[in-house]
């Protein structure tokens, strides 16, 4: 059961990382809209920006690929670790 939990968690992490990296289901578009019209921007005196401008920003793109890639790799590591545990036998 622990092995299946590790593999399932790894698949979930991998799917979230893939969603963040490849803009599946419009995740990146929604995040860009949220960042463009963040209420804290008004508090700090930053004007609202166009979501397309936010998506084209180098910092946004680099952060998206770094975070999404890291989550994707963590998911892959969890799946591989679960498979190794499954092949190696019980944890007891």
C-alpha positions as CSV (number, residue, x, y, z in Angstrom):
1,X,0.0,0.0,0.0
2,X,2.9,2.4,0.8
3,X,4.4,1.7,-2.6
4,X,1.1,2.5,-4.4
5,X,0.8,5.7,-2.4
6,X,4.3,6.8,-3.4
7,X,3.7,6.0,-7.1
8,X,0.3,7.8,-7.0
9,X,1.8,10.8,-5.3
10,X,4.6,10.9,-7.9
11,X,2.1,10.7,-10.8
12,X,0.2,13.6,-9.2
13,X,3.3,15.7,-8.8
14,X,4.4,14.9,-12.3
15,X,1.0,15.9,-13.7
16,X,1.1,19.2,-11.8
17,X,4.6,19.9,-13.1
18,X,3.6,19.1,-16.6
19,X,0.6,21.3,-16.3
20,X,2.7,24.2,-15.1
21,X,5.4,23.7,-17.7
22,X,3.3,23.1,-20.8
23,X,0.3,25.3,-20.1
24,X,-2.2,22.5,-20.0
25,X,-5.8,23.5,-19.3
26,X,-4.9,27.2,-19.4
27,X,-3.0,27.1,-16.1
28,X,-0.4,29.7,-17.2
29,X,-3.0,32.0,-18.8
30,X,-4.9,32.0,-15.5
31,X,-1.8,32.6,-13.5
32,X,-0.8,35.5,-15.7
33,X,-4.2,37.0,-15.3
34,X,-4.0,36.7,-11.6
35,X,-0.6,38.3,-11.4
36,X,-1.5,41.1,-13.8
37,X,-4.4,42.2,-11.7
38,X,-3.1,41.4,-8.2
39,X,-4.7,43.6,-5.5
40,X,-1.3,44.0,-3.9
41,X,0.0,45.8,-7.0
42,X,-2.3,48.8,-6.2
43,X,-1.0,48.8,-2.6
44,X,2.6,49.0,-3.8
45,X,1.7,51.5,-6.6
46,X,2.4,49.1,-9.5
47,X,-0.1,49.7,-12.3
48,X,-2.2,46.9,-13.7
49,X,-0.6,45.2,-16.7
50,X,-1.9,43.2,-19.6
51,X,-1.8,39.4,-19.0
52,X,-0.1,38.9,-22.3
53,X,2.6,41.3,-21.2
54,X,3.1,39.3,-18.0
55,X,3.3,36.0,-19.9
56,X,6.0,37.5,-22.2
57,X,8.1,38.7,-19.3
58,X,11.4,36.8,-19.0
59,X,11.1,36.4,-15.2
60,X,7.7,34.8,-15.5
61,X,8.8,32.4,-18.1
62,X,12.0,31.4,-16.3
63,X,10.1,31.0,-13.0
64,X,7.4,28.9,-14.7
65,X,9.9,26.5,-16.2
66,X,12.1,26.2,-13.1
67,X,9.2,25.5,-10.7
68,X,7.3,23.4,-13.2
69,X,10.4,21.4,-14.1
70,X,11.3,20.9,-10.5
71,X,7.9,19.6,-9.6
72,X,7.9,17.4,-12.7
73,X,11.3,15.9,-11.7
74,X,10.2,15.4,-8.1
75,X,7.2,13.5,-9.4
76,X,9.4,11.4,-11.7
77,X,11.7,10.6,-8.8
78,X,8.8,9.5,-6.6
79,X,7.5,7.2,-9.3
80,X,10.9,5.7,-9.9
81,X,11.4,5.3,-6.1
82,X,8.0,3.6,-5.9
83,X,8.9,1.2,-8.7
84,X,12.2,0.4,-7.0
85,X,10.4,-0.3,-3.7
86,X,7.9,-2.4,-5.5
87,X,10.7,-4.5,-7.2
88,X,12.9,-4.7,-4.1
89,X,10.2,-6.3,-1.9
90,X,8.4,-5.4,1.4
91,X,9.5,-2.4,3.5
92,X,9.5,-4.4,6.7
